[in-house]
Structures are given as structure tokens and as C-alpha cells.
Amino acid sequence: MHNGRYEYILLSDAEPKVVTIPPLVPHSVVQLDRESCTVINAVIRHGQAHPSDYLPLNKAPFPYDLDRVKQLRADRDYQIAA
């Protein structure tokens, strides 16, 4: 979320990026291709990791706008596998 709105960031091997997500901001990943993908979640912290850092939220899932995601891909000339 950014300014109270969901933000979609297109990640691809054609345009590698580093995305920094502030602490306590829920986030997730959607993979639309049939190919496998690798996402590295690098947490930098001092001290022991807290077990709750790796548990799902006790809330309803994100309301993904897959049409928006597909439009982002179309704008970059990518084809989504059917």
C-alpha cells in the first residue's frame, strides 16, 4: 500500500529491481506465468527473527486487481500465458 492505496510493481527478469518494503506493511507476490520464479525476501534485522514474521496475516487475503496487473504487463509488451 502507498498512501492508502494498493501499489502494483511489475517485476521481471527483463527488468530486475529491488523493492524496499517498510516494516509492518503487508505485501505479497502474484505469479501469472507458467514458468517458475524466484523471489528473495531479504530481511535485515539485528537480533533473532520473530516467528510471527513468517506467518500469514489473520485477515482476508488481499483483494488483487488482476486486471490492473495484466494491464501493467500489456503496457510493457509482455504476454501472459493462458
C-alpha positions in Angstrom: 0.0 0.0 0.0 1.1 3.5 -0.7 -0.9 6.5 0.6 -3.8 4.1 1.5 -3.9 2.5 -2.0 -2.6 -0.7 -3.3 0.5 -0.4 -5.4 1.4 -2.9 -8.0 5.0 -3.3 -9.0 5.8 -5.4 -12.1 8.9 -7.5 -11.5 10.6 -9.4 -14.3 13.9 -10.9 -15.3 14.0 -8.5 -18.2 13.9 -5.5 -15.7 15.4 -6.6 -12.4 14.5 -4.4 -9.4 15.0 -4.1 -5.7 11.8 -3.3 -3.9 12.1 -2.0 -0.3 9.0 -2.6 1.8 8.8 -0.7 5.1 8.3 -2.7 8.4 4.7 -3.7 9.2 3.5 -3.2 5.6 1.7 -6.3 4.4 2.8 -7.5 1.0 2.5 -10.4 -1.4 3.5 -11.7 -4.8 1.4 -12.9 -7.7 3.0 -15.2 -10.3 1.0 -15.2 -13.6 3.3 -17.2 -15.8 3.6 -20.9 -16.1 7.4 -20.6 -15.7 8.8 -20.8 -12.2 10.0 -17.7 -10.5 12.3 -16.9 -7.6 11.5 -14.2 -5.0 14.1 -13.4 -2.4 12.7 -11.9 0.8 15.8 -10.5 2.4 15.1 -9.2 5.9 17.7 -7.1 7.5 17.4 -7.0 11.3 19.6 -7.0 14.3 18.8 -9.9 16.6 16.6 -13.0 16.4 13.8 -13.3 13.9 10.3 -13.4 15.4 8.3 -16.5 14.5 5.2 -14.3 13.6 7.3 -12.7 10.8 6.7 -15.8 8.7 3.0 -16.4 9.4 0.1 -15.3 7.2 -2.0 -12.4 8.5 -5.2 -13.2 10.3 -7.1 -11.2 7.8 -8.9 -11.7 4.5 -6.5 -12.1 1.5 -5.5 -9.0 -0.5 -8.2 -8.0 -3.0 -6.0 -8.3 -6.0 -6.9 -6.3 -9.1 -5.7 -8.8 -11.6 -7.0 -6.7 -14.5 -4.6 -3.9 -13.3 -1.8 -6.4 -13.1 -2.5 -7.7 -16.6 -2.6 -4.1 -17.9 0.8 -3.4 -16.4 2.2 -6.3 -18.3 0.5 -5.4 -21.5 1.9 -1.9 -21.2 5.4 -3.4 -21.2 4.7 -5.7 -24.2 4.7 -8.9 -22.1 2.4 -11.8 -22.9 0.6 -13.6 -20.1 0.4 -17.3 -20.6 -3.1 -18.6 -21.0 
